[in-house]
């Protein structure tokens, strides 16, 4: 969950309309971001998965880096980045290793989807404080 005190401190110098707009952009783009990650997983595209996980991590970080969703998407990004580096250095994954890797990522992604939906709900509640 978002630490509302930290959130308020972070956005104290912004006018209410701007904060509401930042929240709206996140909420409106949320499903497309999740869908991009899901497609990357379905296609087993490590490069796209890393890129889309990174983009989601940055956006969530605008609100609170201590949320579960932030940590989960960061874990996905870090694991994919690490594997891409190992592949670049010559590592070849067996079919079983690949399956284990993607199963772990998919589990973390499921957790991320659950926790990011909670984040969206909480942002909708916080947004009510910024609507005039």
VOBA-1610 file (N, C-alpha, C; in pm, whole numbers, padded with zeros to 5 digits, always signed):
BEGIN
Unk+00083-00119+00000Unk+00000+00000+00000Unk+00087+00125+00000Unk+00034+00227-00057Unk+00105+00355-00065Unk+00113+00418+00073Unk+00229+00468+00106Unk+00246+00544+00228Unk+00193+00684+00197Unk+00072+00712+00245Unk+00006+00838+00208Unk+00081+00960+00259Unk+00145+00949+00374Unk+00222+01062+00427Unk+00337+01095+00332Unk+00409+00993+00287Unk+00518+01016+00192Unk+00465+01068+00059Unk+00351+01015+00018Unk+00289+01060-00106Unk+00258+01209-00098Unk+00194+01251+00012Unk+00159+01392+00030Unk+00284+01480+00033Unk+00389+01432+00099Unk+00514+01508+00105Unk+00578+01520-00034Unk+00569+01414-00111Unk+00630+01413-00244Unk+00562+01513-00337Unk+00431+01525-00324Unk+00353+01608-00416Unk+00305+01738-00351Unk+00364+01778-00241Unk+00319+01896-00169Unk+00332+02024-00252Unk+00427+02030-00343Unk+00450+02151-00422Unk+00374+02151-00555Unk+00296+02047-00578Unk+00217+02039-00701Unk+00076+02089-00672Unk+00014+02151-00772Unk-00125+02189-00752Unk-00212+02065-00763Unk-00332+02075-00708Unk-00421+01958-00700Unk-00455+01901-00836Unk-00474+01987-00934Unk-00510+01940-01068Unk-00397+01857-01129Unk-00275+01898-01105Unk-00160+01825-01159Unk-00149+01687-01095Unk-00168+01679-00965Unk-00160+01549-00896Unk-00272+01458-00947Unk-00392+01513-00959Unk-00504+01434-01011Unk-00474+01386-01152Unk-00413+01471-01234Unk-00378+01432-01371Unk-00273+01321-01373Unk-00173+01329-01286Unk-00070+01225-01278Unk-00134+01091-01240Unk-00224+01096-01144Unk-00294+00974-01103Unk-00380+00921-01218Unk-00452+01010-01285Unk-00538+00969-01397Unk-00458+00903-01508Unk-00343+00959-01540Unk-00259+00900-01644Unk-00220+00757-01606Unk-00178+00739-01481Unk-00142+00605-01437Unk-00260+00509-01448Unk-00374+00551-01398Unk-00493+00465-01400Unk-00534+00433-01543Unk-00533+00533-01630Unk-00576+00513-01768Unk-00480+00425-01849Unk-00352+00429-01815Unk-00253+00350-01887Unk-00225+00215-01822Unk-00279+00195-01704Unk-00248+00076-01625Unk-00271-00054-01702Unk-00391-00073-01756Unk-00424-00201-01820Unk-00336-00226-01942Unk-00307-00123-02018Unk-00221-00141-02134Unk-00080-00183-02092Unk-00031-00128-01983Unk+00102-00168-01934Unk+00102-00316-01893Unk-00001-00358-01823Unk-00013-00497-01782Unk-00024-00587-01905Unk-00102-00544-02002Unk-00119-00622-02125Unk+00013-00637-02201Unk+00093-00531-02204Unk+00223-00539-02273Unk+00315-00642-02206Unk+00315-00640-02075Unk+00397-00737-02002Unk+00346-00878-02030Unk+00215-00894-02026Unk+00155-01025-02051Unk+00189-01076-02191Unk+00181-00989-02291Unk+00216-01030-02428Unk+00364-01068-02437Unk+00448-00992-02369Unk+00591-01023-02370Unk+00616-01160-02309Unk+00544-01190-02202Unk+00556-01323-02140Unk+00506-01431-02234Unk+00392-01408-02296Unk+00335-01507-02388Unk+00430-01537-02504Unk+00496-01432-02553Unk+00588-01447-02666Unk+00727-01490-02619Unk+00746-01489-02488Unk+00877-01520-02428Unk+00986-01429-02484Unk+00949-01303-02498Unk+01041-01201-02548Unk+01108-01132-02429Unk+01229-01175-02400Unk+01300-01121-02285Unk+01326-00971-02299Unk+01363-00926-02417Unk+01392-00785-02437Unk+01268-00700-02411Unk+01155-00739-02469Unk+01032-00663-02446Unk+00985-00673-02302Unk+01002-00788-02243Unk+00963-00807-02103Unk+01044-00714-02013Unk+01173-00708-02036Unk+01258-00620-01954Unk+01219-00475-01976Unk+01198-00435-02099Unk+01161-00297-02132Unk+01028-00259-02068Unk+00929-00346-02079Unk+00796-00315-02024Unk+00793-00321-01872Unk+00868-00412-01815Unk+00878-00417-01668Unk+00945-00290-01617Unk+01050-00247-01684Unk+01120-00125-01644Unk+01026-00005-01649Unk+00951+00008-01758Unk+00859+00121-01772Unk+00755+00120-01660Unk+00703+00004-01627Unk+00604-00006-01519Unk+00666+00028-01384Unk+00789-00017-01362Unk+00856+00011-01236Unk+00875+00161-01218Unk+00917+00228-01323Unk+00940+00372-01315Unk+00810+00445-01284Unk+00702+00408-01350Unk+00575+00475-01329Unk+00524+00452-01186Unk+00532+00329-01139Unk+00487+00300-01002Unk+00576+00373-00901Unk+00704+00384-00932Unk+00797+00455-00845Unk+00761+00601-00826Unk+00684+00656-00918Unk+00637+00794-00900Unk+00546+00809-00780Unk+00487+00699-00738Unk+00392+00704-00627Unk+00453+00654-00497Unk+00519+00540-00502Unk+00577+00485-00379Unk+00661+00364-00413Unk+00787+00367-00374Unk+00875+00255-00404Unk+00868+00146-00298Unk+00788+00166-00196Unk+00776+00065-00092Unk+00653-00024-00109Unk+00582-00010-00220Unk+00465-00095-00242Unk+00509-00233-00288Unk+00425-00331-00262Unk+00454-00467-00310Unk+00466-00470-00461Unk+00374-00399-00528Unk+00375-00397-00674Unk+00509-00347-00727Unk+00565-00244-00664Unk+00695-00191-00707Unk+00803-00297-00691Unk+00803-00365-00578Unk+00906-00468-00554Unk+00890-00587-00649Unk+00766-00623-00679Unk+00743-00737-00768Unk+00786-00706-00911Unk+00750-00587-00960Unk+00789-00555-01097Unk+00939-00532-01106Unk+00999-00482-00997Unk+01145-00468-00993Unk+01212-00604-00998Unk+01155-00701-00928Unk+01211-00836-00930Unk+01205-00895-01071Unk+01094-00876-01139Unk+01083-00924-01277Unk+01189-00858-01363Unk+01197-00726-01355Unk+01296-00654-01436Unk+01437-00703-01406Unk+01471-00716-01279Unk+01606-00758-01241Unk+01638-00899-01288Unk+01543-00992-01274Unk+01567-01131-01316Unk+01584-01141-01467Unk+01503-01067-01539Unk+01512-01069-01685Unk+01643-01004-01730Unk+01679-00893-01670Unk+01804-00825-01705Unk+01923-00918-01679Unk+01921-00987-01566Unk+02029-01079-01533Unk+02038-01192-01636Unk+01924-01250-01672Unk+01925-01357-01771Unk+01973-01306-01907Unk+01928-01189-01947Unk+01974-01133-02074Unk+02126-01114-02074Unk+02179-01070-01961Unk+02324-01053-01950Unk+02395-01188-01961Unk+02341-01290-01894Unk+02401-01423-01901Unk+02397-01479-02043Unk+02286-01456-02112Unk+02274-01501-02251Unk+02375-01428-02339Unk+02389-01298-02316Unk+02486-01218-02391Unk+02628-01272-02370Unk+02653-01323-02250Unk+02785-01378-02218Unk+02801-01523-02263Unk+02698-01578-02329Unk+02712-01710-02387Unk+02632-01822-02322Unk+02556-01793-02219Unk+02477-01897-02153Unk+02364-01942-02245Unk+02345-02073-02253Unk+02233-02132-02325Unk+02142-02199-02225Unk+02015-02167-02233Unk+01918-02229-02142Unk+01864-02357-02203Unk+01855-02460-02120Unk+01785-02580-02164Unk+01635-02547-02164Unk+01558-02632-02228Unk+01414-02610-02231Unk+01358-02612-02088Unk+01410-02700-02004Unk+01365-02707-01866Unk+01401-02580-01789Unk+01522-02530-01807Unk+01564-02406-01739Unk+01478-02288-01783Unk+01449-02285-01911Unk+01364-02178-01963Unk+01224-02187-01902Unk+01172-02308-01895Unk+01039-02328-01837Unk+01036-02286-01690Unk+01136-02326-01615Unk+01144-02288-01473Unk+01152-02137-01459Unk+01235-02074-01542Unk+01251-01929-01537Unk+01118-01860-01562Unk+01051-01895-01671Unk+00926-01828-01705Unk+00815-01860-01606Unk+00814-01979-01549Unk+00714-02010-01446Unk+00732-01919-01324Unk+00857-01896-01286Unk+00884-01807-01173Unk+00841-01664-01205Unk+00875-01619-01325Unk+00837-01483-01366Unk+00685-01470-01371Unk+00618-01571-01425Unk+00471-01565-01433Unk+00407-01562-01295Unk+00463-01634-01200Unk+00412-01630-01062Unk+00429-01490-01003Unk+00545-01433-01021Unk+00569-01297-00971Unk+00478-01198-01042Unk+00455-01219-01171Unk+00365-01132-01248Unk+00222-01143-01196Unk+00178-01263-01163Unk+00045-01280-01104Unk+00033-01201-00973Unk+00138-01210-00891Unk+00139-01132-00766Unk+00136-00983-00796Unk+00215-00942-00896Unk+00218-00802-00936Unk+00080-00754-00979Unk+00011-00832-01061Unk-00122-00791-01108Unk-00217-00772-00990Unk-00214-00864-00896Unk-00301-00852-00778Unk-00267-00726-00699Unk-00140-00707-00672Unk-00099-00594-00589Unk-00109-00461-00663Unk-00089-00461-00793Unk-00103-00335-00867Unk-00249-00295-00881Unk-00341-00392-00883Unk-00484-00358-00881Unk-00518-00289-00749Unk-00458-00335-00641Unk-00477-00268-00511Unk-00420-00126-00515Unk-00307-00112-00580Unk-00246+00020-00595Unk-00339+00113-00671Unk-00398+00065-00779Unk-00492+00146-00857Unk-00610+00187-00768Unk-00663+00094-00691Unk-00775+00126-00602Unk-00737+00233-00501Unk-00618+00219-00445Unk-00574+00316-00347Unk-00553+00453-00412Unk-00497+00455-00531Unk-00479+00583-00600Unk-00612+00649-00632Unk-00712+00571-00663Unk-00846+00627-00687Unk-00898+00695-00560Unk-00871+00635-00447Unk-00912+00696-00319Unk-00832+00823-00290Unk-00701+00817-00311Unk-00616+00933-00288Unk-00657+01047-00380Unk-00690+01013-00504Unk-00728+01114-00603Unk-00844+01198-00554Unk-00934+01141-00477Unk-01050+01215-00427Unk-01008+01338-00347Unk-00890+01337-00288Unk-00840+01451-00212Unk-00792+01565-00302Unk-00777+01534-00430Unk-00722+01633-00524Unk-00823+01686-00623Unk-00945+01639-00613Unk-01049+01686-00703Unk-01118+01805-00637Unk-01128+01914-00711Unk-01188+02034-00652Unk-01330+02052-00699
//
